[in-house]
Amino acid sequence: MTKVVFIAKTDLNTDGRILNQIKIIEQSLPEIMIDFILLPDKPLKINTGKYVKVHSINTLIRHNKYLRFLTTMEFIFKSLVLMLRLKPQVVHAQDSAVAIPVLIYRLIKSKSFKLIYDDHEMPSENASFNNRIFHSFENILMKKSDYVIFANKERMDILKERKNLKNKCIYFLNLPYFENETKALSCLDEKTKIKLSELDGLIHRGYKFIIHQGSLHIERGREKLARFSRIVAPNFKILLLGGDKKDFDKFIDEYDLETKDFYFIGSVNYLILPVFWERGIASIVMYLPTYINNKLCAPNRLYISLQKNLPIIVNKDNPVLSNFIKEYHCGVYIEDITKENFNDKIDIQIDSVFLNSLKTNQIESFIDVYQTLKNVIN
């Protein structure tokens, strides 16, 4: 058996990227056992499988911004002790929040283990002082890793050049690799079932839904979304997944919008997102290019839309999203949609055959990292 430690600060219940990676390893390399050191953003409710043992670190203080330093120090100490006890052959560090304990472990154990650093997102230009400290440690850790895995090719190319990385680098797209409809349906709570029933009732009456998943922040194209809601055809509604009711109400008031043009759902379990996509006829994915992390973002809802054959409405000034729909002929620009051409722009057929090929290539690339390290270790 190859002993691997995953370490992350996250809500593992909904972290699709990490759950996908675990599933890929489980199916392709069952001889690998994973100890998962987790600083949970929310209590773990899902079953991570027989090949994964989760070590949740419970700190004395959590979610208090004034005492965050104490939480960080406790996490560093406890996770470092765990790694020293577990003696992993491979450490897979997920994102900058775990950079410090992993870097200390690297300095203690040197090259006695293999290190993968998984870079989920690029540092924001307007990051807080604390985050800038974490990113400085992240830069060091990135250079001391055997492999660096990036969120997409665009980020990989830019950061390899900016940081002068000489180690091996790949990217791992957050595709919907394992759609399990039975599992998704088993995750539905009564409240969600009622919402889905209401949606089905409206669909039966002739309404069509355009899905927007995520927060209603400025960087997510809030103003463009407001303009778009004013030109939707009478039998269309914008289905809002994610965010909270308070933000939705503020959004409606700020732009003097009609509530009837929206259908607000709120927070949704990652595993059941495809169930909602099945009830849509198009999806909206927008990130303003204000900050580089948004500029180079290609989120999982982009790929869920493709899997469900839904055309994607994106903002023209985001280079990644714009180039994506241009290359794969799978969507339209929100700026080009008017009240007069609305139905013609929305009613397009897309061919998502390429998605299966993309999935296969990504799985092979990811597994190759582990297979290569496993061969070196053994």
N, C-alpha and C positions, 0 to 999 in steps of 0.2 A: 504493500500500500504506500502511496505517496501522500505525505501529510501536508495539507495546504491550510493556511489561515487566511480567511477573508476578514478585513477589518473596515468598519464603516460607521459613520454617524448618519442615521437615516430612519425613515419609517419604512421598514422592510415589507410591511403589508402591501405597500403600493409602489415600491421601487422596481419598476419594470425592468430597468437595465440590469440590475443585480440579479433579480429573479430569473431573467433570461439566461444569464451567464451560468448560474447554478444549474439550471435545467439542461443546458448544452453539455456541461461537464458530466452531469449525471447520466445522460444518454450515450455520450460518446466515450467517456473515460471513467467507467464505474469503479475502477481500481483506485480512484482518488477520493480520499476522505477530507471533508472540509470542516474545520472548526471556525465558526463565525463569531468574531468578537464584535459585539454590537452595542453602540450607544443609541438606544431607541428613542426616536422622536415621539413615538406612540407605542403603547403596549403591543407586543407581538401576538397576533391572533391566528396567523396562518401556519400550516404544516410545511416546513421547508424540505421535507423528504428524509429518507433513511440515511443518506450519505452526508447530511449536514447536521452538526451539533452546534446549537446557538448558545453563546455565552453572553447573556445580556448584562451590561454593566449599569447597575443602579447607583446613581450618585446621590449624596445627601441633599444637594440643592440642584434644581433643574428648572429651566425656563424662567430664570430671573436674570435680566440683562445687567443688573448692578453687581451680581455675584457670579457672573459667568466665568471669571478668572478661576474661582475656587472649583467650579465644575470641571473646567478644562484641566486643572492640575490633578484632580482626583481621577479623571478619565485617563490621563497620561500615565499615572502611577499604576492604576489597576490593569490597564491593557498591556503595559510593559511587563508586569509580573506574569500575566497570563501567557504572553508570547515566550517568556523565558521558561515557563513551565511546560508549554506545549511543544517547544523545540521544532517548529515547522521547517520543512524543506523548501517551501515556497510561501511567500507572503504576498497577498494581493490586496494592496491598499487602495481604497475607494475614495478619491477626492481629497481636497486639501485639509478637511477637518481632522483627519487622522495623521497628518504629516509628521507632527512632532514625535509621538511615541514610536512610529515606524522608523524615523530617522535615528532616534536614539538607539533602537534595537539594531539598526544597520551599523552604527558606530561601535556597538558592543560586540556584535557577532561578525562584523566585517563581511567577507564573501562566503561565509559558511552556509548561506542559504541564498535562494534566488528571489529577486524582488520584482514584482510587477506594480507599476503605478498607473492607476486608472484615472485619467483626467476628465472629469465630467463636464466642466465648463471653464472658460477662460476668466481670469481676474477682471473685475469690472473697473473701469477708469474712476468711478466715484466710490470705490470701496472704503469702508470705515478703517480707522487706524488698526483695530484688532485684526480685521481681515487681511490687511496689508502685511501684518506680521506673519500670519499663517501662510500667505502666498510666498513670502521670502523663504520660509522653510520648505514650502512645496517646490520651489525652484531648485533647491539643493537636493531634495529627495529625488526629483525627476532625473537629475544628472547622475545620481547614484544607483538608479534602477537598471535592471537588466533589460526590461521591456517597458515601454510607455504605450498605453492604449488611449487613444483620443476619441472624442465623441463623433467626429466626422473628418473627412479628408481635408476640408478647408482649414479647420483648426490645426490639424496635424502639420500641414504645409507651413502655416504661418509660425507656429510655435517652434518647430524644428529649426527654422531660420533665425527667429528672434533669440532663442536660447542656445543656439549653436549645439544642438543635441547630437551626440555621436553614437548613442545607443540605439537599439532596435526599436522601431516604432510601427504601430499599426493603428487602424481606427475600427471602432465597433459601433455600427449604427443600431439605434434602439428600435429595431423592427418588431412587428408582432409575430415572433417566431412560432409561438405555441398557442394557437387559439384553441381553447378547449371549451366548447359551448356548454357541455354538461357541467363542468366545474364553474363556469361563469354563472349559470342559472342557480347552482347550489349556493352561491354567495349573495343571492338577492334577499334583502330583508323585506319586511312587510311594507314599509314606507316606499321603497323603490318599486315593489310590485304594483302598488297603487298608482305611482307616477307613470309606470309603463302602460298600465291599463288605461289611464287617462289619455296618454299619447295615442294609443291604438284607437281609442274612441274618436279622437280628433282626426286621425288619418282616415278612418272609415267615413268621416263626414266630408272628406275632400281636402283637408289641410296638408301642407307639405312643410318639412322641417329642414332648416339649414343649421348645422351644428357648429357651435363655438365652445371650445373647451379650454378652460383656464381662467385666470384672473381678468379683471376689467381695468387693469392698470394702463397708464399712458403708453408704456413701451409695448403693450400688446395691441396697439392700434385702436384705443378706445374711441377717439374722435372719428376715425374712419368707419368704425362699426356703427356709431350713432348716425352718421350720414347714410350709411347703407340701409339702416332700418327704416329710413324715411322713403326709400324707393322700392321696398319689397312689394311684390304683388299681393293683393288682398287675401289670397288663400295660402300665403306663406307665413311662417313664424320662425324666429331665430331661437333655437334651443340652446340655452345657456347651461353648460356643465362646469362645475367648479366655482370657486369664490363663495361669498356668503351673501345673504339677503340684504344686509346693511349696505354693502358695496353696490349691489344691484339697484337698490332704491336711490342711492346717491347718484348713480349713473343716469337713471331716468330723470331725476330732478335737474341735474346739471345741464343736460342737453334738451330738456323739455320734450321728452320722447313719449310715445304711446306705449303703455304697458302691454296692450293687446298684441303688439307686434313681436313680443317675446314670450318664451315659456321657460321660466326659471326652475332649474332642478337643484343646483348647488353641488356640494362635494359628492363625488362618486368614486367608489372603489375601483382602482386601476383594472382589476380583473374583469369587471363587468362593462367597461367602456364600449367594447364591440357590440354589446346588446343595444346600446343607444344608437350607435352608428347604423345599425340595421334599420332604424326607423327614420333615417335622414335621406335626403336626396343630394346634398352637397355639404361641404364643411368649410369653415373659415379658419385659416392659420395665418396670423400676422405677428410680426416683430418689427418694430421700428429700428432703423440702423443707428440709433442714438449712441449705443455702446457696442463695443466690438463683440461681446458675448451674444447680444441679441442679433447682431449683424450676421453672425456665423452660426445661427441656431437652425437646426432641422429636427423638430420634436417628434415624438412617437405618434402623435395624432396625425401627422402627415402620412405616415405609413399605414395606419389603421384605415384612413380614408381610401388609400389605394387598394388595400385588401378587400374593402367592401365596395369597390368600384364607384366611389363617390368623387365627383370632380372637386378640386380644391381651389378655394378663392384666397389669393394671397395679395400682400401689398407689393407693388411694383418696385419700391425702393429698397427691398431686402434682396441682396444679390444671390444668396443661397436659395431662398424660396423661389425667387423669380427665375433663376436659371433652371431650377428643378422642373417647374411646370413647362418651361420652354423645351427642355431636353426630352421629357417623357410625354409631352402633349396631354397633360392630365389636369388642366385647370385654367383659370382666368385671373386677370388682375382686377381687384376690387375697384380701382380707380376708373376702369373702363366700363363699369356697369352703370347704366342709367335706367330710369323708369321706363323709357321707351324700348330699350333692348333687353330688359331684365330676363324675360323668358328664354330668349334665344341664347343669351350668355350662359344661363344656368343649365339649359338642356343640352349638354354635350355628353358624348359617349367616350369613355376612356378605356384603354387597354392596359391592364395591370399585369400582363403575363411576365414582364421583366422582374416583378417583385420576387417570384420564386427563385429565379436565378440569383438575384441579389442576396436573398436569405442564405442560399447554399454557399455562396462565396464568402459571406461574412462568418458563417459557422466554421467553415474550413480554415479561414484565417485565424480565428480565435483559438480553435483547437490546436492548430499548428504551434502556437505559442506554448501551450501546456505540454504538448507532445515533445517539443524540442527541449524544454526545461527538464521534463521527466527523463529523457534519454541521457541528458548531461548528469543528472543526479544519480541515476542508476548505473 
